[in-house]
Each structure stands twice: as structure tokens, then as C-alpha cells.
């Protein structure tokens, strides 16, 4: 059952790592040096399960952000408040610094798929996603942070670029933005558009977090796998994002072929170095 102790929200600083079950015991026993963990909250909804017990322990020492994959923000299905209620129990218990999900859809007629499908960039989709976000934010009593997804097709009926679509949703719903830098790189490569323009046009005032992850070159396209180190090209785009949007909390995301914790920790240290360099340069320019 849920603990009666409620954590105060702890701020997340600079680089963090996605919490994965393969590392639970290592983190519990070694208390490694890392700023914060992002929790894929769908894996911790069973409050009587072993994963939740590890989360209770880890939350004592580290700030948390919650990341969901099941809200299906772009679906025309009714909002699944049974699912959201399970998340809210944990949000109320741990008070994470960030609660996020994706600008995508994953359900139709109450049937869910284990994927994040892209949306056409049209006004009707802006309204659907924004209305869902507003209702979900009212339910949680906090702003949601929405993430761009990687894509492998485009819709002929789209009337705007992705960054304009994201901006329109964030403004209409009054929510925040999570920029996945790897997803921007993958999508811009697959569809031959300018990733730098994306960074210049996104509403920087609403961006509250970055994601960094790995991808695989499939020959004719790039596949977002979250199963490899961050590529040099993505780190370069990340540097541009930090210079353009700002130095904000950054997450190393790794979901498949999970390596030793030290590998993720090193990736986080590399991201931390870029963030700290930007802050140092900003302070030097200010002085």
C-alpha cells in the first residue's frame, strides 16, 4: 500500500538518467552520483509490486520526473481517467518535478497499441490535443509537459511544420514542452527539413526539459531505438539547442539493450559538461 509520507517536490538540475529496472538494485546499494531520475511511470502503477518498492527507496535520495506513454493525447477516444487515477496516486505521493507525455496517439475505440503514432499537423489536431491536455491538467492540478515524437511518414493534409504545431498546442493548452533532440534529428533527417530552424522557431519560454537518446541508421531512414549511445550529430544538435533555447534539465533515455549503469552515467556526464559550458559562457558574457 502507499506510504503515508509525502515527499516535497525536489528540483531537478541539469543531466539525469531514465530509471530502469535493470539498475534498481545497483542504485539502491551504491547510491551513484547522478542529479535525478526520470521514471517511466507506466511501469510503477502497481503499488504492491516490487518495482514500486524500489521507487520508494530511490525517491529518498534522488529527485524524480515522471514520464508517461499511455495518455494518448492525440486520440479522439474519451480520456482514460482510470489510467490517469493510477498515475495521480503516485504524483500525489512523490510530487515529481515534471509530468510528461507525448504529442501522439496510441488508442482507438479504447484499444491501445504499444507505439506512439504521429499526428497530421492541422488545426483540428491542435484542438483535439489541446482540449485533452487542458482536461488532464485540470485533473492533475499541474501543467503537463509535452514531447515531440520521431516520425517516419508525413501527412499530405498537414498545413504547418512540426514546431508550429507544437507551439500552437502549448499556447492553446498553456502547457510546457519537452524537446527530444534525438527525435528532432531523426525526423529532420527522414523528412529533409532544417533541424536548426526547429530550434529557432520553438517557443523557448515553454521548453522545460530535453531528452537525448540513440538511434540506428537503417539505410533509407533513421530509426529511433533508445538503444545506443547518443550520436555525435545529436550531441552537436544538443549544443545548438542549449545555445538557442537554454541550459535546462536533460535526460539520457535508454530503453532497449540496457547497458551497465556506468554507460548511462557517462552519457549523462557528457550532457552535463555541455550544459555547464553553456552556463559558464553565459556568465562570462554577462560580466
Protein Blocks (a to p, Z undefined) as FASTA:
>chain_A
ZZfbdcdddddehjaddddfklmmmmmmnopadfbdcddfklmmpmkbmklmmmmmmmmm
pccddddfklommbcbdcdfklmmmmmmmmmmnopabdcdddddfbeehiacdddddddd
dfklmmmmmmmmmmmmmmnopacdddddddfbdcfkbcbdfklmmmmmmmmnopaddddf
klmmmmmmmnopafklmmmmpcfklpcbdcddddddehjaccdeklaccdfklmmmmmmm
mmmnopcddddddfbhpacfklmmmmmmmmmmmmmmmmmmmmmmmZZ
